[in-house]
């Protein structure tokens, strides 16, 4: 919990037209345009035993 903002990860996924950001509380947020990115990432989310708000 002692990272400064520059040390958090941001991943741009051009094929899905979305961005995945790591936040201060170690959550990850998928920024998308409701174009199927979450559906495409769902298998990875579930296999990682993670959850998203629409679960």
C-alpha distance matrix in Angstrom:
0.0 3.8 5.8 8.7 10.8 13.2 11.0 10.8 13.9 17.1 20.1 23.5 26.0 29.4 31.5 29.8 29.4 25.8 22.3 19.2 15.9 12.2 10.5 7.3 7.3 8.2 11.8 14.5 17.3 20.8 22.7 26.3 29.8 30.9 32.8 32.1 28.7 27.1 30.2 30.1 26.4 27.1 28.2 25.1 22.9 25.1 25.3 21.6 21.8 19.7 21.0 21.6 22.7 26.3 26.4
3.8 0.0 3.8 6.5 9.6 11.5 9.8 10.8 14.3 17.5 20.8 24.2 26.9 30.1 32.6 31.2 30.6 27.1 23.4 20.6 17.1 13.8 12.2 9.0 10.3 11.1 14.6 16.9 19.5 22.8 24.3 28.0 31.5 32.9 34.7 34.2 30.7 29.5 32.7 32.3 28.7 29.8 30.9 27.5 25.7 28.1 28.2 24.4 25.0 22.9 24.3 24.7 25.8 29.4 29.8
5.8 3.8 0.0 3.8 6.5 7.9 6.0 7.3 10.9 14.1 17.4 20.7 23.7 26.8 29.3 28.2 27.4 24.0 20.3 17.7 14.3 11.2 10.3 7.8 10.1 10.1 13.5 14.9 17.3 20.4 21.7 25.3 28.8 30.4 32.0 31.7 28.1 27.2 30.6 29.9 26.5 27.9 29.1 25.7 24.1 26.9 26.9 23.2 24.2 22.0 23.4 23.6 24.8 28.3 28.9
8.7 6.5 3.8 0.0 3.8 5.6 5.7 7.4 11.1 13.6 17.3 20.2 23.5 26.2 29.1 28.0 26.7 23.5 19.7 17.8 14.1 11.8 10.5 8.4 11.6 12.1 14.9 15.9 17.6 20.4 21.0 24.7 28.0 30.0 31.6 31.7 28.2 27.7 31.2 30.6 27.4 29.1 30.6 27.3 25.7 28.8 29.1 25.5 26.6 24.0 25.1 24.7 25.6 29.1 30.1
10.8 9.6 6.5 3.8 0.0 3.8 5.5 5.8 9.1 10.8 14.5 17.1 20.5 23.0 26.0 24.9 23.3 20.1 16.4 14.8 11.2 9.6 8.4 7.5 11.2 11.6 13.5 13.8 14.9 17.5 17.7 21.3 24.5 26.7 28.3 28.6 25.2 24.9 28.5 27.9 25.0 26.9 28.7 25.5 24.0 27.3 27.9 24.5 25.7 22.8 23.5 22.7 23.5 26.8 28.2
13.2 11.5 7.9 5.6 3.8 0.0 3.8 5.7 8.2 9.9 13.4 15.8 19.4 21.7 24.9 24.3 22.8 19.9 16.2 15.0 11.8 10.7 10.8 10.6 14.1 13.6 15.6 15.2 16.3 18.3 18.5 21.9 25.0 27.4 28.6 28.9 25.4 25.5 29.0 27.9 25.1 27.4 29.0 25.6 24.6 28.1 28.3 25.1 26.8 24.1 25.2 24.4 25.7 28.7 30.1
11.0 9.8 6.0 5.7 5.5 3.8 0.0 3.8 6.5 9.5 12.7 15.8 19.0 21.8 24.6 24.0 23.1 20.1 16.3 14.3 11.3 9.4 10.1 9.8 12.7 11.4 13.9 13.8 15.7 17.9 18.8 22.2 25.6 27.7 28.7 28.5 24.8 24.7 28.0 26.8 23.7 25.8 27.0 23.4 22.5 25.8 25.6 22.3 24.1 21.8 23.3 23.1 24.8 27.8 28.8
10.8 10.8 7.3 7.4 5.8 5.7 3.8 0.0 3.8 6.8 10.2 13.4 16.4 19.4 22.0 21.0 20.2 17.0 13.2 10.9 7.7 5.6 6.7 7.5 10.2 8.6 10.5 10.0 11.9 14.2 15.3 18.8 22.3 24.1 25.3 25.1 21.4 21.1 24.4 23.4 20.3 22.3 23.7 20.3 19.2 22.5 22.7 19.4 21.1 18.5 19.8 19.4 21.0 24.1 25.0
13.9 14.3 10.9 11.1 9.1 8.2 6.5 3.8 0.0 3.8 6.6 10.1 12.9 16.0 18.5 17.7 17.1 14.1 10.4 8.1 5.9 5.2 8.1 10.3 12.3 9.9 10.7 9.1 10.8 12.1 13.4 16.5 20.1 21.9 22.7 22.2 18.5 18.5 21.7 20.3 17.3 19.7 21.0 17.6 16.9 20.4 20.4 17.5 19.6 17.2 18.6 18.2 20.3 22.9 23.9
17.1 17.5 14.1 13.6 10.8 9.9 9.5 6.8 3.8 0.0 3.8 6.7 9.8 12.7 15.4 14.6 13.6 10.7 7.0 5.7 4.4 6.3 9.2 12.1 14.2 12.1 11.9 9.2 9.6 10.0 10.6 13.4 16.8 18.9 19.5 19.5 15.8 16.4 19.6 18.2 15.7 18.5 20.1 17.1 16.6 20.3 20.7 18.2 20.4 17.7 18.7 17.6 19.5 21.7 23.1
20.1 20.8 17.4 17.3 14.5 13.4 12.7 10.2 6.6 3.8 0.0 3.8 6.3 9.5 12.0 11.4 11.0 8.6 5.6 5.0 6.3 8.8 12.1 15.4 17.0 14.3 13.6 10.3 10.3 9.5 10.2 12.2 15.6 17.4 17.4 17.0 13.3 14.4 17.3 15.4 13.2 16.4 17.8 14.9 15.1 18.8 19.0 17.1 19.7 17.3 18.3 17.3 19.6 21.3 22.6
23.5 24.2 20.7 20.2 17.1 15.8 15.8 13.4 10.1 6.7 3.8 0.0 3.8 6.0 9.1 8.9 7.9 6.2 4.5 6.4 8.7 11.9 14.8 18.2 19.9 17.6 16.3 12.8 11.8 9.9 9.6 10.5 13.3 15.6 15.1 15.3 11.9 13.9 16.6 14.5 13.3 16.8 18.4 16.1 16.5 20.3 20.7 19.3 21.9 19.5 20.1 18.5 20.5 21.7 23.4
26.0 26.9 23.7 23.5 20.5 19.4 19.0 16.4 12.9 9.8 6.3 3.8 0.0 3.8 5.7 5.6 6.0 5.4 5.9 7.7 10.9 14.1 17.2 20.8 21.9 19.3 17.6 13.9 12.8 10.0 10.2 10.0 12.5 14.1 12.8 12.6 9.3 11.7 13.8 11.4 10.7 14.4 15.8 13.9 15.0 18.5 18.9 18.2 20.8 18.7 19.3 17.9 20.2 20.7 22.2
29.4 30.1 26.8 26.2 23.0 21.7 21.8 19.4 16.0 12.7 9.5 6.0 3.8 0.0 3.8 5.4 4.7 6.5 8.2 11.0 14.1 17.4 20.3 23.9 25.3 22.9 21.1 17.4 15.8 12.7 11.9 10.8 12.3 14.3 12.3 12.8 10.3 13.6 15.3 12.8 13.1 16.8 18.3 16.9 18.2 21.5 22.0 21.6 24.3 22.2 22.5 20.8 22.7 22.9 24.7
31.5 32.6 29.3 29.1 26.0 24.9 24.6 22.0 18.5 15.4 12.0 9.1 5.7 3.8 0.0 3.8 5.7 8.0 10.5 12.7 16.3 19.4 22.5 26.2 27.1 24.5 22.4 18.7 17.2 13.8 13.5 11.6 12.7 13.8 11.1 10.9 8.9 12.4 13.2 10.3 11.5 15.1 16.2 15.5 17.2 20.1 20.5 20.8 23.5 21.8 22.1 20.5 22.7 22.3 23.8
29.8 31.2 28.2 28.0 24.9 24.3 24.0 21.0 17.7 14.6 11.4 8.9 5.6 5.4 3.8 0.0 3.8 5.4 8.6 10.7 14.4 17.6 20.3 24.1 24.8 22.4 19.9 16.2 14.3 10.7 10.4 8.2 9.5 10.2 7.9 7.6 5.3 8.9 10.1 7.9 9.0 12.4 14.3 13.8 14.8 17.8 18.8 19.1 21.2 19.2 19.0 17.2 19.1 18.6 20.3
29.4 30.6 27.4 26.7 23.3 22.8 23.1 20.2 17.1 13.6 11.0 7.9 6.0 4.7 5.7 3.8 0.0 3.8 7.2 10.4 13.6 17.2 19.5 23.3 24.4 22.4 20.0 16.4 13.9 10.4 8.9 6.7 7.6 9.7 8.0 9.3 7.3 10.7 12.6 11.2 11.9 15.2 17.5 16.7 17.2 20.5 21.7 21.5 23.5 21.1 20.6 18.3 19.6 19.5 21.8
25.8 27.1 24.0 23.5 20.1 19.9 20.1 17.0 14.1 10.7 8.6 6.2 5.4 6.5 8.0 5.4 3.8 0.0 3.8 6.8 10.0 13.6 15.8 19.6 20.6 18.7 16.3 12.6 10.2 6.8 5.5 4.6 7.3 9.4 9.1 9.7 6.8 9.1 12.0 10.9 10.5 13.6 16.2 15.0 14.8 18.3 19.8 19.0 20.9 18.1 17.6 15.3 16.7 17.1 19.4
22.3 23.4 20.3 19.7 16.4 16.2 16.3 13.2 10.4 7.0 5.6 4.5 5.9 8.2 10.5 8.6 7.2 3.8 0.0 3.8 6.4 10.1 12.5 16.2 17.5 15.6 13.6 10.0 8.1 5.8 5.1 6.8 10.1 12.2 12.6 13.0 9.6 10.9 14.2 13.2 11.7 14.7 17.1 15.1 14.6 18.4 19.6 18.1 20.0 17.1 17.0 14.9 16.5 17.8 19.8
19.2 20.6 17.7 17.8 14.8 15.0 14.3 10.9 8.1 5.7 5.0 6.4 7.7 11.0 12.7 10.7 10.4 6.8 3.8 0.0 3.8 6.9 9.8 13.5 14.4 12.1 10.2 6.5 5.6 4.6 6.2 8.8 12.5 13.9 14.7 14.2 10.6 10.7 14.1 13.2 10.7 13.3 15.4 12.9 12.1 15.9 16.9 15.0 16.9 13.9 14.2 12.7 14.7 16.4 18.0
15.9 17.1 14.3 14.1 11.2 11.8 11.3 7.7 5.9 4.4 6.3 8.7 10.9 14.1 16.3 14.4 13.6 10.0 6.4 3.8 0.0 3.8 6.3 9.9 11.4 9.5 8.3 5.4 5.3 6.6 7.8 11.2 14.9 16.5 17.8 17.6 14.1 13.8 17.4 16.8 14.0 16.1 18.3 15.6 14.2 17.8 18.9 16.4 17.9 14.7 15.0 13.6 15.2 17.7 19.2
12.2 13.8 11.2 11.8 9.6 10.7 9.4 5.6 5.2 6.3 8.8 11.9 14.1 17.4 19.4 17.6 17.2 13.6 10.1 6.9 3.8 0.0 3.8 7.0 8.2 5.9 5.8 4.5 6.6 9.2 11.1 14.6 18.3 19.5 21.0 20.5 16.9 16.1 19.5 18.9 15.7 17.3 19.1 16.1 14.4 17.7 18.5 15.4 16.7 13.7 14.5 13.8 15.5 18.5 19.5
10.5 12.2 10.3 10.5 8.4 10.8 10.1 6.7 8.1 9.2 12.1 14.8 17.2 20.3 22.5 20.3 19.5 15.8 12.5 9.8 6.3 3.8 0.0 3.8 5.5 5.3 5.4 6.1 7.4 10.9 12.2 16.0 19.4 20.7 22.7 22.4 19.2 18.0 21.5 21.6 18.4 19.6 21.7 18.9 16.6 19.7 20.9 17.7 18.3 15.1 15.3 14.3 15.3 18.6 19.8
7.3 9.0 7.8 8.4 7.5 10.6 9.8 7.5 10.3 12.1 15.4 18.2 20.8 23.9 26.2 24.1 23.3 19.6 16.2 13.5 9.9 7.0 3.8 0.0 3.8 5.5 7.4 9.3 11.1 14.6 15.9 19.6 23.0 24.2 26.4 26.1 22.9 21.6 25.1 25.2 21.9 22.8 24.8 21.9 19.5 22.3 23.4 19.9 20.2 17.2 17.5 17.0 17.6 21.2 22.2
7.3 10.3 10.1 11.6 11.2 14.1 12.7 10.2 12.3 14.2 17.0 19.9 21.9 25.3 27.1 24.8 24.4 20.6 17.5 14.4 11.4 8.2 5.5 3.8 0.0 3.8 5.6 8.8 11.0 14.8 16.7 20.3 23.7 24.3 26.6 25.9 22.9 20.9 24.2 24.6 21.2 21.5 23.3 20.6 17.9 20.2 21.3 17.9 17.6 14.7 15.0 15.0 15.6 19.3 19.8
8.2 11.1 10.1 12.1 11.6 13.6 11.4 8.6 9.9 12.1 14.3 17.6 19.3 22.9 24.5 22.4 22.4 18.7 15.6 12.1 9.5 5.9 5.3 5.5 3.8 0.0 3.8 6.5 9.7 13.1 15.6 19.0 22.6 23.2 25.1 24.0 20.8 18.9 22.0 22.0 18.4 18.9 20.4 17.4 15.0 17.5 18.3 14.7 14.9 12.2 13.3 13.7 15.3 18.7 18.9
11.8 14.6 13.5 14.9 13.5 15.6 13.9 10.5 10.7 11.9 13.6 16.3 17.6 21.1 22.4 19.9 20.0 16.3 13.6 10.2 8.3 5.8 5.4 7.4 5.6 3.8 0.0 3.8 6.6 10.1 12.8 16.0 19.5 19.8 21.8 20.8 17.7 15.6 18.7 19.1 15.6 15.9 17.8 15.3 12.5 15.0 16.5 13.3 13.2 9.9 10.3 10.1 11.6 15.0 15.5
14.5 16.9 14.9 15.9 13.8 15.2 13.8 10.0 9.1 9.2 10.3 12.8 13.9 17.4 18.7 16.2 16.4 12.6 10.0 6.5 5.4 4.5 6.1 9.3 8.8 6.5 3.8 0.0 3.8 6.7 9.7 12.8 16.5 16.9 18.6 17.6 14.3 12.6 15.9 16.0 12.6 13.6 15.6 13.0 10.6 13.9 15.3 12.5 13.2 9.8 10.1 9.4 11.4 14.2 15.1
17.3 19.5 17.3 17.6 14.9 16.3 15.7 11.9 10.8 9.6 10.3 11.8 12.8 15.8 17.2 14.3 13.9 10.2 8.1 5.6 5.3 6.6 7.4 11.1 11.0 9.7 6.6 3.8 0.0 3.8 6.2 9.4 13.0 13.6 15.6 15.1 12.1 10.7 14.3 14.8 12.0 13.1 16.0 14.0 11.6 14.9 16.9 14.7 15.3 11.6 10.9 8.8 10.0 12.5 14.3
20.8 22.8 20.4 20.4 17.5 18.3 17.9 14.2 12.1 10.0 9.5 9.9 10.0 12.7 13.8 10.7 10.4 6.8 5.8 4.6 6.6 9.2 10.9 14.6 14.8 13.1 10.1 6.7 3.8 0.0 3.8 6.1 9.8 10.4 12.0 11.5 8.4 7.6 11.4 11.6 9.4 11.2 14.2 12.6 10.9 14.4 16.4 14.9 16.0 12.6 11.7 9.3 10.7 12.2 14.2
22.7 24.3 21.7 21.0 17.7 18.5 18.8 15.3 13.4 10.6 10.2 9.6 10.2 11.9 13.5 10.4 8.9 5.5 5.1 6.2 7.8 11.1 12.2 15.9 16.7 15.6 12.8 9.7 6.2 3.8 0.0 3.8 7.2 9.0 10.8 11.6 9.0 9.3 13.0 13.3 12.0 14.0 17.3 16.0 14.5 17.9 20.0 18.7 19.7 16.3 15.1 12.2 12.8 13.9 16.6
26.3 28.0 25.3 24.7 21.3 21.9 22.2 18.8 16.5 13.4 12.2 10.5 10.0 10.8 11.6 8.2 6.7 4.6 6.8 8.8 11.2 14.6 16.0 19.6 20.3 19.0 16.0 12.8 9.4 6.1 3.8 0.0 3.8 5.7 7.1 8.4 6.6 7.8 11.0 11.5 11.3 13.4 16.7 16.1 15.1 18.2 20.5 19.9 20.9 17.8 16.4 13.3 13.8 13.9 16.8
29.8 31.5 28.8 28.0 24.5 25.0 25.6 22.3 20.1 16.8 15.6 13.3 12.5 12.3 12.7 9.5 7.6 7.3 10.1 12.5 14.9 18.3 19.4 23.0 23.7 22.6 19.5 16.5 13.0 9.8 7.2 3.8 0.0 3.8 5.3 8.2 8.0 9.7 12.0 12.9 13.7 15.5 18.9 18.9 18.0 20.8 23.2 23.0 23.9 20.9 19.1 15.8 15.7 15.2 18.3
30.9 32.9 30.4 30.0 26.7 27.4 27.7 24.1 21.9 18.9 17.4 15.6 14.1 14.3 13.8 10.2 9.7 9.4 12.2 13.9 16.5 19.5 20.7 24.2 24.3 23.2 19.8 16.9 13.6 10.4 9.0 5.7 3.8 0.0 3.8 5.8 6.9 7.7 9.4 11.2 12.3 13.3 16.9 17.6 16.5 18.8 21.5 21.8 22.3 19.5 17.4 14.1 13.9 12.6 15.6
32.8 34.7 32.0 31.6 28.3 28.6 28.7 25.3 22.7 19.5 17.4 15.1 12.8 12.3 11.1 7.9 8.0 9.1 12.6 14.7 17.8 21.0 22.7 26.4 26.6 25.1 21.8 18.6 15.6 12.0 10.8 7.1 5.3 3.8 0.0 3.8 5.8 8.1 8.8 9.7 11.7 13.3 16.3 17.2 17.0 19.2 21.5 22.1 23.1 20.8 19.1 16.3 16.8 15.2 17.8
32.1 34.2 31.7 31.7 28.6 28.9 28.5 25.1 22.2 19.5 17.0 15.3 12.6 12.8 10.9 7.6 9.3 9.7 13.0 14.2 17.6 20.5 22.4 26.1 25.9 24.0 20.8 17.6 15.1 11.5 11.6 8.4 8.2 5.8 3.8 0.0 3.8 5.5 5.2 6.2 8.7 9.9 12.7 14.0 14.0 15.9 18.1 19.1 20.1 18.1 16.7 14.4 15.5 13.7 15.6
28.7 30.7 28.1 28.2 25.2 25.4 24.8 21.4 18.5 15.8 13.3 11.9 9.3 10.3 8.9 5.3 7.3 6.8 9.6 10.6 14.1 16.9 19.2 22.9 22.9 20.8 17.7 14.3 12.1 8.4 9.0 6.6 8.0 6.9 5.8 3.8 0.0 3.8 5.4 5.1 6.2 8.5 11.3 11.6 11.7 14.3 16.2 16.6 18.0 15.8 14.9 12.7 14.4 13.5 15.3
27.1 29.5 27.2 27.7 24.9 25.5 24.7 21.1 18.5 16.4 14.4 13.9 11.7 13.6 12.4 8.9 10.7 9.1 10.9 10.7 13.8 16.1 18.0 21.6 20.9 18.9 15.6 12.6 10.7 7.6 9.3 7.8 9.7 7.7 8.1 5.5 3.8 0.0 3.8 5.4 5.0 5.8 9.4 9.9 9.0 11.3 13.9 14.2 15.0 12.7 11.4 9.2 11.0 10.1 11.5
30.2 32.7 30.6 31.2 28.5 29.0 28.0 24.4 21.7 19.6 17.3 16.6 13.8 15.3 13.2 10.1 12.6 12.0 14.2 14.1 17.4 19.5 21.5 25.1 24.2 22.0 18.7 15.9 14.3 11.4 13.0 11.0 12.0 9.4 8.8 5.2 5.4 3.8 0.0 3.8 5.4 5.1 8.0 9.9 9.7 11.0 13.4 14.8 15.5 14.0 12.8 11.3 13.1 11.3 12.0
30.1 32.3 29.9 30.6 27.9 27.9 26.8 23.4 20.3 18.2 15.4 14.5 11.4 12.8 10.3 7.9 11.2 10.9 13.2 13.2 16.8 18.9 21.6 25.2 24.6 22.0 19.1 16.0 14.8 11.6 13.3 11.5 12.9 11.2 9.7 6.2 5.1 5.4 3.8 0.0 3.8 5.7 7.2 8.4 9.6 11.4 12.8 14.2 15.8 14.6 14.4 13.3 15.8 14.5 15.0
26.4 28.7 26.5 27.4 25.0 25.1 23.7 20.3 17.3 15.7 13.2 13.3 10.7 13.1 11.5 9.0 11.9 10.5 11.7 10.7 14.0 15.7 18.4 21.9 21.2 18.4 15.6 12.6 12.0 9.4 12.0 11.3 13.7 12.3 11.7 8.7 6.2 5.0 5.4 3.8 0.0 3.8 5.7 5.5 6.2 8.8 10.1 10.8 12.6 11.2 11.4 10.8 13.8 13.3 13.5
27.1 29.8 27.9 29.1 26.9 27.4 25.8 22.3 19.7 18.5 16.4 16.8 14.4 16.8 15.1 12.4 15.2 13.6 14.7 13.3 16.1 17.3 19.6 22.8 21.5 18.9 15.9 13.6 13.1 11.2 14.0 13.4 15.5 13.3 13.3 9.9 8.5 5.8 5.1 5.7 3.8 0.0 3.9 5.4 4.9 6.1 8.5 9.8 10.6 9.5 9.2 9.0 12.1 11.1 10.5
28.2 30.9 29.1 30.6 28.7 29.0 27.0 23.7 21.0 20.1 17.8 18.4 15.8 18.3 16.2 14.3 17.5 16.2 17.1 15.4 18.3 19.1 21.7 24.8 23.3 20.4 17.8 15.6 16.0 14.2 17.3 16.7 18.9 16.9 16.3 12.7 11.3 9.4 8.0 7.2 5.7 3.9 0.0 3.8 5.5 5.2 6.0 8.5 9.9 10.2 11.0 12.0 15.3 14.4 13.1
25.1 27.5 25.7 27.3 25.5 25.6 23.4 20.3 17.6 17.1 14.9 16.1 13.9 16.9 15.5 13.8 16.7 15.0 15.1 12.9 15.6 16.1 18.9 21.9 20.6 17.4 15.3 13.0 14.0 12.6 16.0 16.1 18.9 17.6 17.2 14.0 11.6 9.9 9.9 8.4 5.5 5.4 3.8 0.0 3.8 5.5 5.1 6.1 8.6 8.6 10.4 11.6 15.3 15.4 14.2
22.9 25.7 24.1 25.7 24.0 24.6 22.5 19.2 16.9 16.6 15.1 16.5 15.0 18.2 17.2 14.8 17.2 14.8 14.6 12.1 14.2 14.4 16.6 19.5 17.9 15.0 12.5 10.6 11.6 10.9 14.5 15.1 18.0 16.5 17.0 14.0 11.7 9.0 9.7 9.6 6.2 4.9 5.5 3.8 0.0 3.8 5.6 5.3 6.5 5.3 6.6 8.0 11.7 12.2 11.0
25.1 28.1 26.9 28.8 27.3 28.1 25.8 22.5 20.4 20.3 18.8 20.3 18.5 21.5 20.1 17.8 20.5 18.3 18.4 15.9 17.8 17.7 19.7 22.3 20.2 17.5 15.0 13.9 14.9 14.4 17.9 18.2 20.8 18.8 19.2 15.9 14.3 11.3 11.0 11.4 8.8 6.1 5.2 5.5 3.8 0.0 3.8 5.3 5.0 5.7 7.0 9.3 12.8 12.7 10.4
25.3 28.2 26.9 29.1 27.9 28.3 25.6 22.7 20.4 20.7 19.0 20.7 18.9 22.0 20.5 18.8 21.7 19.8 19.6 16.9 18.9 18.5 20.9 23.4 21.3 18.3 16.5 15.3 16.9 16.4 20.0 20.5 23.2 21.5 21.5 18.1 16.2 13.9 13.4 12.8 10.1 8.5 6.0 5.1 5.6 3.8 0.0 3.8 5.4 7.6 10.1 12.7 16.3 16.5 14.2
21.6 24.4 23.2 25.5 24.5 25.1 22.3 19.4 17.5 18.2 17.1 19.3 18.2 21.6 20.8 19.1 21.5 19.0 18.1 15.0 16.4 15.4 17.7 19.9 17.9 14.7 13.3 12.5 14.7 14.9 18.7 19.9 23.0 21.8 22.1 19.1 16.6 14.2 14.8 14.2 10.8 9.8 8.5 6.1 5.3 5.3 3.8 0.0 3.8 5.4 8.8 11.6 15.3 16.4 14.4
21.8 25.0 24.2 26.6 25.7 26.8 24.1 21.1 19.6 20.4 19.7 21.9 20.8 24.3 23.5 21.2 23.5 20.9 20.0 16.9 17.9 16.7 18.3 20.2 17.6 14.9 13.2 13.2 15.3 16.0 19.7 20.9 23.9 22.3 23.1 20.1 18.0 15.0 15.5 15.8 12.6 10.6 9.9 8.6 6.5 5.0 5.4 3.8 0.0 3.8 6.8 10.3 13.6 14.7 12.1
19.7 22.9 22.0 24.0 22.8 24.1 21.8 18.5 17.2 17.7 17.3 19.5 18.7 22.2 21.8 19.2 21.1 18.1 17.1 13.9 14.7 13.7 15.1 17.2 14.7 12.2 9.9 9.8 11.6 12.6 16.3 17.8 20.9 19.5 20.8 18.1 15.8 12.7 14.0 14.6 11.2 9.5 10.2 8.6 5.3 5.7 7.6 5.4 3.8 0.0 3.8 7.0 10.4 12.0 10.2
21.0 24.3 23.4 25.1 23.5 25.2 23.3 19.8 18.6 18.7 18.3 20.1 19.3 22.5 22.1 19.0 20.6 17.6 17.0 14.2 15.0 14.5 15.3 17.5 15.0 13.3 10.3 10.1 10.9 11.7 15.1 16.4 19.1 17.4 19.1 16.7 14.9 11.4 12.8 14.4 11.4 9.2 11.0 10.4 6.6 7.0 10.1 8.8 6.8 3.8 0.0 3.8 6.8 8.4 6.6
21.6 24.7 23.6 24.7 22.7 24.4 23.1 19.4 18.2 17.6 17.3 18.5 17.9 20.8 20.5 17.2 18.3 15.3 14.9 12.7 13.6 13.8 14.3 17.0 15.0 13.7 10.1 9.4 8.8 9.3 12.2 13.3 15.8 14.1 16.3 14.4 12.7 9.2 11.3 13.3 10.8 9.0 12.0 11.6 8.0 9.3 12.7 11.6 10.3 7.0 3.8 0.0 3.8 5.6 5.7
22.7 25.8 24.8 25.6 23.5 25.7 24.8 21.0 20.3 19.5 19.6 20.5 20.2 22.7 22.7 19.1 19.6 16.7 16.5 14.7 15.2 15.5 15.3 17.6 15.6 15.3 11.6 11.4 10.0 10.7 12.8 13.8 15.7 13.9 16.8 15.5 14.4 11.0 13.1 15.8 13.8 12.1 15.3 15.3 11.7 12.8 16.3 15.3 13.6 10.4 6.8 3.8 0.0 3.8 5.5
26.3 29.4 28.3 29.1 26.8 28.7 27.8 24.1 22.9 21.7 21.3 21.7 20.7 22.9 22.3 18.6 19.5 17.1 17.8 16.4 17.7 18.5 18.6 21.2 19.3 18.7 15.0 14.2 12.5 12.2 13.9 13.9 15.2 12.6 15.2 13.7 13.5 10.1 11.3 14.5 13.3 11.1 14.4 15.4 12.2 12.7 16.5 16.4 14.7 12.0 8.4 5.6 3.8 0.0 3.8
26.4 29.8 28.9 30.1 28.2 30.1 28.8 25.0 23.9 23.1 22.6 23.4 22.2 24.7 23.8 20.3 21.8 19.4 19.8 18.0 19.2 19.5 19.8 22.2 19.8 18.9 15.5 15.1 14.3 14.2 16.6 16.8 18.3 15.6 17.8 15.6 15.3 11.5 12.0 15.0 13.5 10.5 13.1 14.2 11.0 10.4 14.2 14.4 12.1 10.2 6.6 5.7 5.5 3.8 0.0
